[in-house]
Amino acid sequence: MELMDESSDFVQMLFRKLSPPLVTLLSSEPEIQYVALRNINLIVQKRPKILKNELKVFFVKYNDPIYVKLEKLDIMIRLTNAQNIAQVLAELKEYATEVDVDFVRKAVRAIGRCAIKVESAAEKCVSTLIDLIQTKVNYVVQEAVVVIKDIFRKYPNKYESIISTLCENLDSLDEPEARASMIWIIGEYAERIDNADELLESFLEGFHDENTQVQLQLLTAIVKLFLKKPTETQELVQNVLSLATQDSDNPDLRDRGYIYWRLLSTDPAAAKEVVLAEKPLISEETDLLEPSLLDELVCHIASLASVYHKPPSAFIEGRAAGISAQRRKNLPTSPFRGPDDEQNDQQQQQQRVFPSGESMANDLLNLDLGPTTYAPSPMNMPSHSQPVSTGAIDLLGDGLDGLLGASSTSDMGGFGLSFGGSPPGPAGTSSMNALGDIFGFGSTSPFYTPPKQVWIVPQKAKGMEISGTFTRRNGQIVMEMEFANRAMQAMTDFAVQFNKNSFGIVPAQPLQVQSPLPPSVTSNAVLPLATTGPILKMDPLTNLQVAIKNNIDVFYFSILLPMHVLFVEDGEMEKRTFLATWKDIPQANEIQYQIHDLPMTSDEISGKLRGSNIFTVAKRNVDGQDLLYQSAKLTNGIFMLSELKIQPGNPTITLSLKTRTMDIIPGVYESYVGILKHH
C-alpha cells in the first residue's frame, strides 16, 4: 500500500478486508481489547481510512474499564471529521456527565480537540463547553477553561463573547493548569475586559503560594495588560516585577522578570513587539507520534513495542536490543499523496522529524532518523547547464573500437602496447610523450575539497554552530568540521552518529573535539569515515543524516555528500575493459551534458580530474577535437564511464556519462562541474 495510490480499487478493497478483523477484536475480554486498541491507535495514525466507517465500534460502553474507555476515546477523536462530528459531540457530551472523574476530564478535553480539528464544528463545540460550564461541576469547569484557552489559540478574536461566562467561574478554579489558562485568557484579551486589572490583582494576592506555572503566566499577563493600558496599571506591573525578581527563589521566574523589567525600562516599543507578538496557531494533532517512530512501531505491530508505543530499544537492553535494531524495517514513502497527507504534513511542519532524544540520551547508536530539510549541496548544478538528450548520437561510436585495433602497433619505446586509430602524435614526438598524450598524463591537481558550508546554525543547536566539508586523505573519506560555541556555557561530551545511508558511511573513529569547548571558542575536528555501515537507499542518493551529541542535547541535520569523495583510487580501467564495458551498457543509460565557460586544454582538464580519482583511460583527436575517455569507481564498486569532447578554443565541452546505475549520474555531473569550475 505504501507504493500504491490510496484511491485505487485494489487499495480500497484491502481497506475493506482489513477493517472487520480489527473490529472483531473489540468484542473480546477487556485485556485483549486494550492490546487491540493500542495497535489500532497506531494503524489509525498511519492509515485512518481503514476504519473511517467504523466509528461506532469505538463508542464507550458503561461497563468498559477505564483503560479501555480512554483508548477508545483517543481513537474516536482521530477518526472524527466534518461528516461525523455531530455524532461524536453527542457522545462526548454524554460522557461528560458520567461519574468517573478521569474519564469526564478526558471527554471534556476531547470536545476541545474536536473544535480545533474540525473548524466547521468549532462553534457547536464551544456551545457544548459553555453548557458544561453551566453545570458548575468543579472539575468539568476547570477542564473546559483549559480547552477553551486552546480554542482561543486556534481561532483568535472569534469567540471572545464567552469570556464573561468564564470570568463568572473564576473563584471555582483551584487547579494550576486551569488558573494559568484563565490568566492567559485575561492577559490576551485584557483590552476587552473592563476589570482585567482587578481580576489579575486578585491572583496576585497569593502570588508566592501559586504554582510556578501560574506565577509565570501571571507575570506575562500583567505585563501584557500594562502594555495595553499603561496609565492604569503601572503600580500593578511594578508589584509583580518586584515579586518575581526580588522575592522569588525560582530562577525561571526571576529571569523572566528581569527580562521584562529591562525591556520595559529601556525600550517599551521592543517590549510590545516581543510580548504582544502574534502567536502561532495550534493544531489538534499535537499528540501524533513522530513519523519515523510511527513507521518503526507499525513494523512492530502485535508486539510489546506497539502496546507501549515505544521502540524496542527503549525497553530491551543488551544484545536483544542490538538484534532488534538490526532487524528494524524502514517503510518507503508513498509516491501518491492526497489532501489528507498534505494537511498532516502542514500540521507537523513545526515538529521535529527525528526521534526525540529521550530514549537515546545515553546511546546515539540506535537512531532511526526520518526525512528533514536538506542542506545545500557544495556543488550545485548551474542553471545554464542542462542535460542534453543523446537521441541516436554516440560520440564514441565505432571510433572507440579504433583504440584497441589489433592490426596496428605503434612503437612505444619498448612498452609493448598496441594502439590503433589516430597516430600517436606528430613526427618527432618522443615515445614517452606520446604515451602521456594518449593517457592524458601530465600535472595532477590535488584532490578537490569543496569550501566549508554551515551545516547547523546556533539557533537550531542551542548555541552550537557546525560548518564542514568532505575530502579524501590517504585513500579514506574525511569529514572536516569546525565547531563554534556561541552559547554562554561550555560544551563537552561530543559524539556523532550517522543514520543508514546509500553508501554505508559510518564514523571510523570517535569524534575528537576540544572538550570543554568554552563560549566564543572555535575548534576544528577531522573525522575519518568508513563505508562498512548498514545500507539504505536515500533520496537524494547522497543524503547523509547526522546526529551530533554534546552535554546540552542531541542535534540533527542532513547534508549532501559530494559524489566525488566516493571515487576510489583504483578506479582506472584498462582500455580493453573500458571498451567492453561501454559496449555492454545500454545506449539508453547514456546522458549528455554541456559544461560552459571552461577555457582549459584537455591536458589541464585531465590533470584536474585525475587528482580527484577520475582517470583518463585514453585520449584521441578526431577532426581537431580532443576526446577523453575516463573511468571512476565508487566505494561500492559501481563504475562510471565518461567521454569528454573538447574543441580547442571553445569554452564549452560536452560530457557523456554512462553507467549501469543511473541514480548516480546527477551526482557525478555535479562533481565534474565542481572539480573543473571551482577547483
PyMOL commands that set and color helices and strands:
alter all, ss='L'
color gray80, all
select helices_A, chain A and resi 9-27+30-46+48-51+55-58+66-78+85-95+101-117+119-133+138-154+160-168+170-172+176-188+190-192+196-204+207-209+212-228+234-245+251-266+268-275+285-287+291-299+304-308+312-314+319-327+339-347+357-360+364-366+397-404+431-439+458-460+563-566+575-584+587-589+602-611+662-678
alter helices_A, ss='H'
color red, helices_A
select strands_A, chain A and resi 387-388+453-456+464-473+476-485+495-498+506-507+522-530+543-549+554-560+590-595+615-622+625-633+639-646+653-658
alter strands_A, ss='S'
color yellow, strands_A
deselect
rebuild
show_as cartoon
